[in-house]
Amino acid sequence: MNIEKIKTLGELKKAGYQPKSIKDELRDNLILNIKNKVSTFTGIHGYENTVIPELERAILSRHNINLLGLRGQAKTRLARMMVALLDEYIPMVEGSEINDDPLQPVSRYATELITEKGDATPITWLHRDERFAEKLATPDVTVADIIGDVDPIKAANLKLSYADDRVIHYGMIPRANRCIFVINELPDLQARIQVALFNILQEGDIQIRGFKLRLPLDMQFVFTANPEDYTNRGSIVTPLKDRIGSQILTHYPENVDTARTITAQEAKLDLRQSESIHVPDLAKDLLEQISFEARESEYVDVKSGVSARMSITAFENLLSTAERRALLAGDDTTTVRLSDFKGVIPAITGKVELVYEGEQEGADFVANALMDNAIKTLFPRYFPKIEKLEKQDEVTPYDDLISWFFNGDGFELLDSFNDTDYKAKLDEVTPLNRLLADYQPDIEKEDVYFEKEFILWGLTQFKKLSKYRYSEGLKFQDPYGSYISGL
């Protein structure tokens, strides 16, 4: 259909246009995508076998949808991506406030205009990108905001009685006729506002004030909700839930690889950071593992959730920490160090909700504990497991390394070291080379020194070494060094 040449109702009829509801548009275009093996929700990772099939079934069923899940689970993004399933252009009566279909007008304005001008009625075309409306539910939202109300200014300007339906000012929902309408955080809507949605979802029409007016709207509703909101701020009233066709549960990434993919896709990095800073694979795994630890931590409110945004902002902070260190040291390029992870603490403390015990310990303590737990979890995946109880005189792969620390006054890694000094300092701990050769023989050259530092941090988590943070950097020593040195 050549939309550039179709400017009137008569030309639209000659072109053979047939009205179609928005739910049928979504259904028909989804069917085409499925048949042609085209992914509708490109860029959404970890939902391929769970959320996306359920969402597609809901669309095929022409249901209004409620996406239920914790923060940072791509609920709003899924709703926005449904726009791709709409037809590219649809016709509407020119000047209509509620996107009237020229062949099925519902507003008084469109009906009277078509009656007056007939086939000469001017039409315009609405692109699918303009067919998406979104409202964040807040306690101050009113029925007038989302449904509509009498406009006294309009009544005065047009010299109309309040009994005339032309004085109605349409709210967001009528203005989104023939569109996808998303209400985020639905439980935050007051119960009386949720009640106002009953008739729209069930009968597909709206009622405003005392007018007899009933506008049959053509809409696809998508709601998002956080289960925690049900107890903290509000709830979805039961009759409204009954009118929502499909409720789909979202979830966090189920493994580190999926989480890494999401972080790499979403992190907003400066090109110069990407080119000048190398991030070892182990560092990426460690960063994601922190989020997994947070979701299981006794200090974190698990019901509130730990958003995927935590890993994304932490990754951005990690690279900025390495970049700043390199600039101060005069290095043109650098590799992320494990000690750079101190820079991700602000991203962690700003993204987790602590329970009482966590508040008592303090946000910084919890952030450091999560990093320590992540190291402890990942360590056995790369190096031999350290048993809690070892038999006397039992030989372990770490004996030479631990002995090296007993023969010295400690080992310091300063934050101010440039890359050359940092590598030279780690090379002094010769037993690290043998551990890498035995257990990580295929390690990338750029990752060697990160894994050397990782071994030291790992041994501190299993009480084989001790670690102290001070203003200039880190100090590692044997676990009894503090007693001998009087620290």
VOPAGU-2260 file (C-alpha; in pm, 1 decimal, decimal comma):
REM VOPAGU-2260
SITE   aa  ch    i         X         Y         Z
SITE  MET   A    0       0,0       0,0       0,0
SITE  ASN   A    1     153,9     329,0    -113,9
SITE  ILE   A    2      78,0     551,4     182,4
SITE  GLU   A    3     227,5     861,8      20,6
SITE  LYS   A    4     -53,1     865,8    -237,8
SITE  ILE   A    5    -338,8     784,1      -0,4
SITE  LYS   A    6    -451,4    1109,0     159,3
SITE  THR   A    7    -830,6    1074,0     178,2
SITE  LEU   A    8   -1087,0     823,8     297,3
SITE  GLY   A    9   -1197,2     753,4     -59,7
SITE  GLU   A   10    -843,7     668,0    -170,5
SITE  LEU   A   11    -806,1     444,5     134,7
SITE  LYS   A   12   -1120,3     248,6      41,5
SITE  LYS   A   13   -1000,9     207,2    -319,0
SITE  ALA   A   14    -670,1      68,6    -192,3
SITE  GLY   A   15    -861,2    -212,9     -22,0
SITE  TYR   A   16    -770,0    -126,1     335,8
SITE  GLN   A   17    -936,3    -345,8     598,8
SITE  PRO   A   18    -941,2    -246,5     967,8
SITE  LYS   A   19    -755,8    -475,5    1206,2
SITE  SER   A   20    -739,1    -466,3    1585,4
SITE  ILE   A   21    -404,1    -408,3    1749,5
SITE  LYS   A   22    -410,1    -752,1    1911,3
SITE  ASP   A   23    -460,3    -909,3    1567,6
SITE  GLU   A   24    -172,4    -701,6    1430,4
SITE  LEU   A   25      56,6    -830,6    1702,7
SITE  ARG   A   26     -65,3   -1187,0    1655,4
SITE  ASP   A   27     -33,7   -1189,6    1274,6
SITE  ASN   A   28     313,1   -1034,8    1269,7
SITE  LEU   A   29     433,1   -1269,1    1544,0
SITE  ILE   A   30     311,0   -1566,2    1341,0
SITE  LEU   A   31     514,2   -1441,5    1043,2
SITE  ASN   A   32     823,4   -1402,2    1261,1
SITE  ILE   A   33     787,1   -1750,4    1405,5
SITE  LYS   A   34     739,2   -1904,2    1060,6
SITE  ASN   A   35    1039,4   -1714,8     922,3
SITE  LYS   A   36    1257,2   -1791,8    1227,9
SITE  VAL   A   37    1291,7   -1419,6    1302,6
SITE  SER   A   38    1360,0   -1324,6    1664,3
SITE  THR   A   39    1121,0   -1059,7    1793,7
SITE  PHE   A   40    1302,4    -993,3    2119,9
SITE  THR   A   41    1660,8    -957,6    2001,1
SITE  GLY   A   42    1900,9    -851,8    2274,9
SITE  ILE   A   43    1705,6   -1017,8    2556,8
SITE  HIS   A   44    1928,7   -1289,1    2700,7
SITE  GLY   A   45    1844,2   -1576,4    2932,6
SITE  TYR   A   46    1471,7   -1578,4    2852,9
SITE  GLU   A   47    1485,6   -1790,8    2537,7
SITE  ASN   A   48    1329,0   -2097,0    2701,4
SITE  THR   A   49    1128,7   -1932,1    2978,3
SITE  VAL   A   50     983,9   -1581,2    2951,6
SITE  ILE   A   51     982,8   -1526,9    2574,0
SITE  PRO   A   52     780,8   -1843,3    2489,5
SITE  GLU   A   53     522,4   -1743,5    2751,9
SITE  LEU   A   54     507,8   -1388,6    2617,4
SITE  GLU   A   55     459,7   -1516,7    2263,3
SITE  ARG   A   56     179,1   -1746,0    2376,7
SITE  ALA   A   57       9,2   -1450,1    2545,5
SITE  ILE   A   58      31,3   -1245,1    2225,3
SITE  LEU   A   59    -107,3   -1532,6    2019,8
SITE  SER   A   60    -394,3   -1551,7    2270,0
SITE  ARG   A   61    -460,9   -1175,7    2231,6
SITE  HIS   A   62    -419,0   -1126,7    2604,4
SITE  ASN   A   63    -342,2    -819,4    2806,8
SITE  ILE   A   64     -20,9    -900,4    2991,5
SITE  ASN   A   65     126,4    -851,9    3336,9
SITE  LEU   A   66     504,0    -894,8    3363,2
SITE  LEU   A   67     575,8    -981,4    3724,8
SITE  GLY   A   68     930,7    -976,7    3854,8
SITE  LEU   A   69    1196,5    -806,8    4063,2
SITE  ARG   A   70    1384,9    -495,3    3962,7
SITE  GLY   A   71    1623,7    -508,5    3669,2
SITE  GLN   A   72    1465,9    -805,6    3489,6
SITE  ALA   A   73    1398,6    -631,5    3153,4
SITE  LYS   A   74    1020,8    -608,4    3204,6
SITE  THR   A   75     984,4    -263,8    3048,7
SITE  ARG   A   76    1224,6    -348,7    2768,2
SITE  LEU   A   77    1016,1    -651,1    2672,7
SITE  ALA   A   78     706,6    -431,5    2655,7
SITE  ARG   A   79     881,4    -172,8    2440,1
SITE  MET   A   80    1008,8    -436,3    2200,1
SITE  MET   A   81     652,3    -545,8    2125,4
SITE  VAL   A   82     626,1    -232,5    1908,1
SITE  ALA   A   83     825,5    -420,4    1642,8
SITE  LEU   A   84     525,1    -652,5    1598,6
SITE  LEU   A   85     295,6    -369,8    1489,8
SITE  ASP   A   86     226,0    -286,8    1125,9
SITE  GLU   A   87     465,8     -17,0    1006,7
SITE  TYR   A   88     188,8     236,8     934,0
SITE  ILE   A   89    -183,2     257,7    1006,6
SITE  PRO   A   90    -430,2     521,8     879,2
SITE  MET   A   91    -611,1     761,6    1112,0
SITE  VAL   A   92    -851,2    1049,9    1069,9
SITE  GLU   A   93    -645,4    1365,4    1048,0
SITE  GLY   A   94    -676,5    1577,7    1362,4
SITE  SER   A   95    -824,1    1300,5    1578,3
SITE  GLU   A   96    -714,7    1306,9    1941,4
SITE  ILE   A   97    -763,4     933,6    1981,4
SITE  ASN   A   98    -620,8     796,0    1654,7
SITE  ASP   A   99    -960,6     712,9    1500,4
SITE  ASP   A  100    -961,8     444,3    1233,4
SITE  PRO   A  101   -1116,2     607,1     921,7
SITE  LEU   A  102   -1338,3     303,2     860,2
SITE  GLN   A  103   -1431,0     254,6    1227,5
SITE  PRO   A  104   -1441,6     600,5    1388,5
SITE  VAL   A  105   -1534,6     616,6    1756,1
SITE  SER   A  106   -1494,3     981,4    1856,0
SITE  ARG   A  107   -1754,0    1250,8    1795,9
SITE  TYR   A  108   -1495,8    1459,2    1608,3
SITE  ALA   A  109   -1411,8    1184,0    1358,8
SITE  THR   A  110   -1773,4    1076,5    1310,6
SITE  GLU   A  111   -1892,5    1429,9    1235,2
SITE  LEU   A  112   -1596,4    1498,2    1005,2
SITE  ILE   A  113   -1664,6    1184,1     799,2
SITE  THR   A  114   -2035,7    1267,1     786,4
SITE  GLU   A  115   -1953,7    1614,6     657,7
SITE  LYS   A  116   -1676,9    1533,6     406,6
SITE  GLY   A  117   -1741,7    1170,9     316,2
SITE  ASP   A  118   -1472,2    1022,2      95,2
SITE  ALA   A  119   -1290,0    1354,7      96,1
SITE  THR   A  120   -1214,2    1317,5     467,9
SITE  PRO   A  121    -840,3    1377,2     510,2
SITE  ILE   A  122    -638,6    1097,1     666,6
SITE  THR   A  123    -285,3    1071,5     795,0
SITE  TRP   A  124     -57,0     779,3     870,1
SITE  LEU   A  125      69,2     678,0    1212,1
SITE  HIS   A  126     406,7     503,6    1235,3
SITE  ARG   A  127     442,8     212,4    1476,2
SITE  ASP   A  128     706,6     399,9    1679,7
SITE  GLU   A  129     435,5     649,6    1770,8
SITE  ARG   A  130     202,4     375,5    1889,0
SITE  PHE   A  131     357,9     321,2    2228,1
SITE  ALA   A  132     253,8     498,6    2547,3
SITE  GLU   A  133     398,7     445,7    2891,0
SITE  LYS   A  134     299,5     563,6    3236,4
SITE  LEU   A  135     488,2     509,9    3559,0
SITE  ALA   A  136     230,8     445,9    3828,5
SITE  THR   A  137     269,6     677,0    4126,8
SITE  PRO   A  138      34,7     741,2    4418,8
SITE  ASP   A  139     -52,2    1087,7    4284,2
SITE  VAL   A  140    -193,8     957,6    3952,7
SITE  THR   A  141    -562,5    1045,1    3912,4
SITE  VAL   A  142    -849,2     909,7    3705,2
SITE  ALA   A  143    -838,9    1233,8    3507,7
SITE  ASP   A  144    -474,8    1165,4    3414,6
SITE  ILE   A  145    -533,3     824,2    3267,4
SITE  ILE   A  146    -902,3     828,4    3162,5
SITE  GLY   A  147   -1007,9    1190,4    3121,8
SITE  ASP   A  148   -1226,2    1460,4    3272,8
SITE  VAL   A  149   -1430,1    1771,0    3193,8
SITE  ASP   A  150   -1212,9    2061,6    3077,4
SITE  PRO   A  151   -1364,3    2391,9    3197,2
SITE  ILE   A  152   -1121,8    2593,3    2981,4
SITE  LYS   A  153   -1240,1    2411,9    2671,3
SITE  ALA   A  154   -1602,0    2461,4    2773,1
SITE  ALA   A  155   -1548,0    2834,4    2817,6
SITE  ASN   A  156   -1356,6    2879,4    2490,4
SITE  LEU   A  157   -1612,7    2686,1    2286,3
SITE  LYS   A  158   -1904,0    2830,7    2484,4
SITE  LEU   A  159   -2038,7    2484,7    2552,7
SITE  SER   A  160   -2242,2    2342,0    2838,5
SITE  TYR   A  161   -2074,6    2094,4    3071,4
SITE  ALA   A  162   -2337,6    1846,8    2948,7
SITE  ASP   A  163   -2179,1    1853,6    2599,2
SITE  ASP   A  164   -1930,5    1570,4    2546,2
SITE  ARG   A  165   -1707,5    1803,1    2344,4
SITE  VAL   A  166   -1583,0    1953,7    2673,1
SITE  ILE   A  167   -1414,2    1625,5    2764,1
SITE  HIS   A  168   -1035,3    1627,9    2788,5
SITE  TYR   A  169    -913,1    1277,9    2711,3
SITE  GLY   A  170    -656,0    1116,2    2939,2
SITE  MET   A  171    -353,4     908,6    2843,8
SITE  ILE   A  172    -541,5     584,4    2776,0
SITE  PRO   A  173    -793,9     720,7    2519,9
SITE  ARG   A  174    -512,2     910,7    2349,6
SITE  ALA   A  175    -328,8     578,9    2319,1
SITE  ASN   A  176    -614,8     418,7    2124,7
SITE  ARG   A  177    -478,5     159,4    1877,4
SITE  CYS   A  178    -148,5     162,3    2067,6
SITE  ILE   A  179      45,0     -46,7    2318,6
SITE  PHE   A  180      -8,1     108,9    2661,3
SITE  VAL   A  181     229,4      19,1    2944,0
SITE  ILE   A  182     166,7      90,4    3311,1
SITE  ASN   A  183     486,4      36,0    3507,8
SITE  GLU   A  184     473,0     -61,1    3875,8
SITE  LEU   A  185      98,3    -125,1    3869,7
SITE  PRO   A  186      65,6    -189,4    4247,3
SITE  ASP   A  187     164,3     173,3    4310,7
SITE  LEU   A  188    -167,0     286,6    4161,7
SITE  GLN   A  189    -426,8     361,1    4425,4
SITE  ALA   A  190    -701,1      98,9    4443,0
SITE  ARG   A  191    -967,8     340,8    4314,9
SITE  ILE   A  192    -752,9     412,9    4007,4
SITE  GLN   A  193    -710,9      41,6    3943,2
SITE  VAL   A  194   -1090,0       5,1    3962,9
SITE  ALA   A  195   -1117,6     260,9    3682,1
SITE  LEU   A  196    -932,0      13,4    3458,6
SITE  PHE   A  197   -1189,9    -264,9    3506,7
SITE  ASN   A  198   -1421,9    -163,8    3225,8
SITE  ILE   A  199   -1140,8     -87,2    2983,2
SITE  LEU   A  200    -989,5    -433,9    3020,9
SITE  GLN   A  201   -1316,6    -624,1    3025,0
SITE  GLU   A  202   -1539,9    -433,5    2783,1
SITE  GLY   A  203   -1278,6    -233,4    2595,8
SITE  ASP   A  204   -1446,2     101,9    2652,4
SITE  ILE   A  205   -1420,7     400,8    2885,9
SITE  GLN   A  206   -1673,4     606,6    3079,6
SITE  ILE   A  207   -1603,2     965,4    3186,3
SITE  ARG   A  208   -1792,0    1140,9    3462,3
SITE  GLY   A  209   -2170,4    1126,7    3408,5
SITE  PHE   A  210   -2160,9    1118,3    3027,8
SITE  LYS   A  211   -2341,7     843,3    2843,7
SITE  LEU   A  212   -2039,7     837,6    2614,7
SITE  ARG   A  213   -1883,8     494,0    2570,5
SITE  LEU   A  214   -1573,0     477,7    2356,0
SITE  PRO   A  215   -1477,9     125,9    2244,6
SITE  LEU   A  216   -1097,7     147,5    2258,7
SITE  ASP   A  217    -862,5     -83,8    2073,2
SITE  MET   A  218    -558,7    -133,4    2293,8
SITE  GLN   A  219    -290,0    -373,3    2403,4
SITE  PHE   A  220    -220,6    -332,4    2773,9
SITE  VAL   A  221     108,1    -441,0    2930,3
SITE  PHE   A  222     153,8    -401,6    3304,7
SITE  THR   A  223     472,3    -446,9    3505,2
SITE  ALA   A  224     482,7    -519,3    3875,9
SITE  ASN   A  225     731,9    -611,4    4145,2
SITE  PRO   A  226     609,8    -878,2    4389,9
SITE  GLU   A  227     772,8    -686,7    4674,5
SITE  ASP   A  228     535,4    -396,5    4606,2
SITE  TYR   A  229     246,1    -617,7    4713,6
SITE  THR   A  230     354,4    -584,6    5073,4
SITE  ASN   A  231     548,2    -257,7    5083,0
SITE  ARG   A  232     336,3      -8,0    4894,7
SITE  GLY   A  233      19,3    -158,1    4758,2
SITE  SER   A  234    -125,6    -449,1    4570,2
SITE  ILE   A  235    -307,1    -532,5    4251,6
SITE  VAL   A  236    -675,7    -550,4    4339,4
SITE  THR   A  237    -808,4    -898,6    4276,1
SITE  PRO   A  238   -1078,8    -810,9    4019,0
SITE  LEU   A  239    -816,8    -627,8    3810,7
SITE  LYS   A  240    -581,4    -926,7    3819,1
SITE  ASP   A  241    -875,2   -1140,0    3704,5
SITE  ARG   A  242    -912,0    -922,9    3394,7
SITE  ILE   A  243    -546,2    -949,6    3289,1
SITE  GLY   A  244    -515,7   -1240,9    3049,5
SITE  SER   A  245    -161,4   -1362,5    3118,0
SITE  GLN   A  246      73,0   -1308,2    3409,9
SITE  ILE   A  247     432,5   -1386,8    3319,1
SITE  LEU   A  248     710,4   -1427,7    3574,7
SITE  THR   A  249    1050,9   -1285,1    3486,6
SITE  HIS   A  250    1379,9   -1383,8    3650,4
SITE  TYR   A  251    1747,1   -1297,6    3682,1
SITE  PRO   A  252    2018,3   -1460,9    3465,3
SITE  GLU   A  253    2061,4   -1822,6    3563,0
SITE  ASN   A  254    2437,3   -1840,7    3499,6
SITE  VAL   A  255    2744,0   -1619,6    3483,5
SITE  ASP   A  256    2784,1   -1650,9    3104,4
SITE  THR   A  257    2438,3   -1505,8    3042,0
SITE  ALA   A  258    2500,4   -1228,5    3294,8
SITE  ARG   A  259    2829,7   -1143,0    3121,9
SITE  THR   A  260    2655,4   -1116,2    2787,8
SITE  ILE   A  261    2398,2    -874,6    2931,4
SITE  THR   A  262    2663,1    -659,2    3099,1
SITE  ALA   A  263    2878,6    -640,9    2785,3
SITE  GLN   A  264    2573,6    -539,1    2582,1
SITE  GLU   A  265    2440,6    -276,1    2822,1
SITE  ALA   A  266    2755,3    -114,4    2966,5
SITE  LYS   A  267    2812,1     235,3    2829,1
SITE  LEU   A  268    3185,8     254,6    2779,7
SITE  ASP   A  269    3398,9     525,3    2626,9
SITE  LEU   A  270    3570,6     391,5    2315,6
SITE  ARG   A  271    3907,2     489,9    2461,5
SITE  GLN   A  272    3840,1     269,4    2764,9
SITE  SER   A  273    3757,3     -28,6    2547,5
SITE  GLU   A  274    4074,1      17,8    2341,6
SITE  SER   A  275    4321,5      87,9    2622,1
SITE  ILE   A  276    4200,1    -139,9    2903,5
SITE  HIS   A  277    4209,1    -518,4    2886,7
SITE  VAL   A  278    3961,4    -702,0    3107,9
SITE  PRO   A  279    4053,3   -1067,3    3181,6
SITE  ASP   A  280    3776,8   -1325,2    3152,6
SITE  LEU   A  281    3821,8   -1411,2    3519,3
SITE  ALA   A  282    3759,7   -1046,4    3611,0
SITE  LYS   A  283    3433,9   -1050,7    3414,9
SITE  ASP   A  284    3325,6   -1372,6    3585,6
SITE  LEU   A  285    3414,3   -1229,8    3925,4
SITE  LEU   A  286    3214,6    -914,4    3861,0
SITE  GLU   A  287    2902,8   -1116,5    3776,1
SITE  GLN   A  288    2954,7   -1354,5    4065,1
SITE  ILE   A  289    2924,8   -1059,5    4303,9
SITE  SER   A  290    2561,5   -1017,2    4192,8
SITE  PHE   A  291    2493,2   -1387,5    4238,5
SITE  GLU   A  292    2640,1   -1368,5    4589,0
SITE  ALA   A  293    2427,7   -1062,0    4667,7
SITE  ARG   A  294    2109,5   -1249,2    4573,6
SITE  GLU   A  295    2196,0   -1516,1    4830,5
SITE  SER   A  296    2348,2   -1294,5    5098,8
SITE  GLU   A  297    2209,8   -1284,9    5451,6
SITE  TYR   A  298    2279,3    -911,6    5458,4
SITE  VAL   A  299    2077,3    -826,3    5146,1
SITE  ASP   A  300    1699,4    -807,5    5120,0
SITE  VAL   A  301    1651,5   -1088,6    4869,9
SITE  LYS   A  302    1281,1   -1009,4    4821,0
SITE  SER   A  303    1373,9    -664,8    4694,7
SITE  GLY   A  304    1605,0    -813,6    4433,2
SITE  VAL   A  305    1949,7    -725,3    4303,8
SITE  SER   A  306    1913,5    -555,4    3967,8
SITE  ALA   A  307    2119,1    -653,0    3663,8
SITE  ARG   A  308    2202,8    -282,3    3657,4
SITE  MET   A  309    2438,5    -345,0    3949,9
SITE  SER   A  310    2674,3    -551,4    3734,2
SITE  ILE   A  311    2646,7    -301,6    3449,0
SITE  THR   A  312    2737,6       3,1    3657,9
SITE  ALA   A  313    3001,1    -196,9    3848,1
SITE  PHE   A  314    3166,5    -289,4    3517,3
SITE  GLU   A  315    3169,3      77,1    3413,5
SITE  ASN   A  316    3321,7     170,7    3750,6
SITE  LEU   A  317    3580,5    -105,9    3721,4
SITE  LEU   A  318    3709,0      23,2    3390,3
SITE  SER   A  319    3706,7     382,0    3514,4
SITE  THR   A  320    3912,0     276,9    3817,8
SITE  ALA   A  321    4168,4     108,4    3594,3
SITE  GLU   A  322    4167,8     408,0    3358,7
SITE  ARG   A  323    4228,7     658,0    3640,0
SITE  ARG   A  324    4509,9     444,0    3782,4
SITE  ALA   A  325    4675,9     419,1    3440,6
SITE  LEU   A  326    4649,7     794,9    3385,6
SITE  LEU   A  327    4814,3     866,9    3722,1
SITE  ALA   A  328    5089,2     611,7    3655,3
SITE  GLY   A  329    5152,3     731,2    3298,6
SITE  ASP   A  330    5051,4     401,6    3131,0
SITE  ASP   A  331    4896,6     422,4    2783,3
SITE  THR   A  332    4738,4      78,7    2817,5
SITE  THR   A  333    4668,2    -140,1    3117,3
SITE  THR   A  334    4497,2    -455,4    3238,2
SITE  VAL   A  335    4235,5    -459,2    3511,5
SITE  ARG   A  336    4379,6    -564,1    3847,3
SITE  LEU   A  337    4192,5    -735,8    4124,1
SITE  SER   A  338    4277,1    -441,3    4349,8
SITE  ASP   A  339    4079,8    -221,3    4104,9
SITE  PHE   A  340    3765,1    -387,3    4233,7
SITE  LYS   A  341    3765,7    -139,6    4521,5
SITE  GLY   A  342    3620,2      99,9    4264,0
SITE  VAL   A  343    3299,8    -102,5    4221,6
SITE  ILE   A  344    3192,9     -56,9    4585,1
SITE  PRO   A  345    2982,7     256,7    4509,2
SITE  ALA   A  346    2794,1      62,6    4241,6
SITE  ILE   A  347    2717,3    -216,2    4488,8
SITE  THR   A  348    2615,0       1,0    4783,9
SITE  GLY   A  349    2380,1     200,7    4564,1
SITE  LYS   A  350    2200,0    -101,6    4423,3
SITE  VAL   A  351    2133,1    -334,8    4716,1
SITE  GLU   A  352    1869,6    -305,3    4986,2
SITE  LEU   A  353    2009,5    -423,2    5318,1
SITE  VAL   A  354    1823,9    -606,0    5591,5
SITE  TYR   A  355    1870,6    -503,3    5954,3
SITE  GLU   A  356    2189,1    -707,2    6000,2
SITE  GLY   A  357    2336,9    -551,4    5686,2
SITE  GLU   A  358    2253,1    -201,4    5805,3
SITE  GLN   A  359    2425,2    -277,0    6134,3
SITE  GLU   A  360    2742,1    -393,8    5959,0
SITE  GLY   A  361    2743,9    -105,6    5711,5
SITE  ALA   A  362    2713,0     -89,6    5331,6
SITE  ASP   A  363    3091,3     -88,2    5271,1
SITE  PHE   A  364    3139,4    -397,4    5486,6
SITE  VAL   A  365    2864,4    -579,6    5296,6
SITE  ALA   A  366    3010,6    -480,0    4957,5
SITE  ASN   A  367    3354,7    -609,4    5056,3
SITE  ALA   A  368    3201,0    -927,3    5197,0
SITE  LEU   A  369    3022,3    -990,0    4867,9
SITE  MET   A  370    3349,7    -953,8    4676,5
SITE  ASP   A  371    3526,0   -1188,5    4918,8
SITE  ASN   A  372    3248,4   -1445,8    4882,4
SITE  ALA   A  373    3264,6   -1419,8    4503,2
SITE  ILE   A  374    3639,4   -1489,9    4509,6
SITE  LYS   A  375    3586,5   -1781,8    4744,1
SITE  THR   A  376    3318,5   -1928,2    4515,7
SITE  LEU   A  377    3522,1   -1895,4    4196,1
SITE  PHE   A  378    3859,7   -2004,5    4335,1
SITE  PRO   A  379    3795,4   -2383,9    4323,1
SITE  ARG   A  380    3688,7   -2354,3    3958,3
SITE  TYR   A  381    4037,4   -2240,0    3858,7
SITE  PHE   A  382    4271,8   -2388,6    4120,3
SITE  PRO   A  383    4274,8   -2692,3    4351,9
SITE  LYS   A  384    4022,3   -2684,6    4631,9
SITE  ILE   A  385    4151,2   -2595,7    4975,1
SITE  GLU   A  386    4006,9   -2822,0    5240,4
SITE  LYS   A  387    3895,8   -2673,4    5569,7
SITE  LEU   A  388    4063,8   -2947,5    5768,4
SITE  GLU   A  389    4395,6   -3073,7    5633,1
SITE  LYS   A  390    4578,5   -3372,5    5772,2
SITE  GLN   A  391    4902,8   -3308,8    5950,4
SITE  ASP   A  392    5207,9   -3324,3    5721,2
SITE  GLU   A  393    4979,2   -3343,3    5416,0
SITE  VAL   A  394    5138,8   -3189,5    5108,4
SITE  THR   A  395    4927,2   -2932,8    4922,8
SITE  PRO   A  396    4987,3   -2740,7    4597,4
SITE  TYR   A  397    5010,9   -2419,5    4798,0
SITE  ASP   A  398    5285,3   -2518,6    5045,2
SITE  ASP   A  399    5568,5   -2348,8    4856,6
SITE  LEU   A  400    5368,0   -2029,6    4816,2
SITE  ILE   A  401    5270,3   -2014,9    5183,5
SITE  SER   A  402    5630,6   -2090,3    5285,0
SITE  TRP   A  403    5747,5   -1799,4    5068,7
SITE  PHE   A  404    5544,8   -1563,6    5286,2
SITE  PHE   A  405    5676,8   -1715,4    5609,2
SITE  ASN   A  406    6029,2   -1622,8    5498,9
SITE  GLY   A  407    5956,7   -1251,9    5457,6
SITE  ASP   A  408    5806,7    -948,0    5624,1
SITE  GLY   A  409    5508,1    -932,9    5389,4
SITE  PHE   A  410    5435,0    -845,3    5032,4
SITE  GLU   A  411    5294,6    -507,7    4927,3
SITE  LEU   A  412    5104,6    -417,6    4610,6
SITE  LEU   A  413    5071,9     -40,6    4589,2
SITE  ASP   A  414    4787,4     121,4    4396,8
SITE  SER   A  415    5037,9     367,9    4249,7
SITE  PHE   A  416    5245,0      98,4    4075,2
SITE  ASN   A  417    5260,5     138,4    3699,8
SITE  ASP   A  418    5218,0    -178,4    3496,1
SITE  THR   A  419    5592,5    -249,9    3482,9
SITE  ASP   A  420    5637,5    -220,4    3860,8
SITE  TYR   A  421    5316,4    -415,1    3926,8
SITE  LYS   A  422    5428,9    -708,3    3713,5
SITE  ALA   A  423    5781,2    -702,6    3855,8
SITE  LYS   A  424    5645,6    -708,9    4208,2
SITE  LEU   A  425    5421,9   -1011,1    4141,0
SITE  ASP   A  426    5709,2   -1187,5    3963,6
SITE  GLU   A  427    5899,3   -1178,9    4294,0
SITE  VAL   A  428    5653,5   -1438,9    4425,4
SITE  THR   A  429    5806,4   -1721,2    4222,6
SITE  PRO   A  430    5573,9   -2004,3    4344,8
SITE  LEU   A  431    5285,9   -1831,1    4162,7
SITE  ASN   A  432    5445,9   -1919,9    3826,7
SITE  ARG   A  433    5438,1   -2290,8    3906,9
SITE  LEU   A  434    5074,9   -2281,2    4016,2
SITE  LEU   A  435    4972,7   -2115,0    3690,3
SITE  ALA   A  436    5181,4   -2356,7    3484,2
SITE  ASP   A  437    5024,5   -2658,1    3657,1
SITE  TYR   A  438    4660,2   -2550,9    3673,8
SITE  GLN   A  439    4612,0   -2277,1    3411,0
SITE  PRO   A  440    4853,1   -2375,4    3132,6
SITE  ASP   A  441    4642,1   -2222,2    2856,0
SITE  ILE   A  442    4596,8   -1884,2    3019,1
SITE  GLU   A  443    4613,8   -1577,1    2795,7
SITE  LYS   A  444    4933,8   -1377,9    2833,5
SITE  GLU   A  445    4740,0   -1062,5    2926,3
SITE  ASP   A  446    4556,0   -1245,4    3206,8
SITE  VAL   A  447    4860,1   -1388,6    3388,1
SITE  TYR   A  448    4905,8   -1115,3    3645,8
SITE  PHE   A  449    4538,0   -1087,0    3728,5
SITE  GLU   A  450    4531,2   -1458,1    3806,9
SITE  LYS   A  451    4847,6   -1427,0    4014,9
SITE  GLU   A  452    4677,9   -1164,9    4227,4
SITE  PHE   A  453    4361,9   -1377,2    4230,7
SITE  ILE   A  454    4557,6   -1664,9    4387,5
SITE  LEU   A  455    4677,3   -1437,7    4667,2
SITE  TRP   A  456    4327,2   -1305,5    4733,9
SITE  GLY   A  457    4188,1   -1659,1    4721,5
SITE  LEU   A  458    4431,7   -1785,6    4982,0
SITE  THR   A  459    4329,3   -1506,7    5215,4
SITE  GLN   A  460    3967,2   -1625,4    5192,5
SITE  PHE   A  461    4073,4   -1973,3    5302,9
SITE  LYS   A  462    4283,8   -1834,3    5589,6
SITE  LYS   A  463    4615,2   -1941,7    5435,5
SITE  LEU   A  464    4734,1   -1582,4    5406,0
SITE  SER   A  465    4624,4   -1252,6    5558,5
SITE  LYS   A  466    4546,5    -934,1    5366,1
SITE  TYR   A  467    4536,2    -576,0    5484,5
SITE  ARG   A  468    4409,1    -272,8    5299,3
SITE  TYR   A  469    4570,6      59,1    5379,0
SITE  SER   A  470    4566,3     396,5    5203,0
SITE  GLU   A  471    4852,6     319,9    4961,3
SITE  GLY   A  472    4754,3     -32,1    4864,6
SITE  LEU   A  473    4744,5    -392,9    4987,9
SITE  LYS   A  474    4972,5    -599,6    5204,7
SITE  PHE   A  475    4976,4    -980,9    5202,3
SITE  GLN   A  476    5156,1   -1185,6    5466,6
SITE  ASP   A  477    5138,8   -1517,6    5645,8
SITE  PRO   A  478    4832,6   -1555,4    5869,5
SITE  TYR   A  479    5042,3   -1519,0    6185,0
SITE  GLY   A  480    5238,9   -1219,9    6064,1
SITE  SER   A  481    5013,2    -975,7    6241,1
SITE  TYR   A  482    5091,8   -1132,2    6578,4
SITE  ILE   A  483    5465,4   -1138,6    6514,9
SITE  SER   A  484    5482,9    -783,8    6379,1
SITE  GLY   A  485    5247,9    -649,7    6642,5
SITE  LEU   A  486    4990,0    -526,6    6389,3
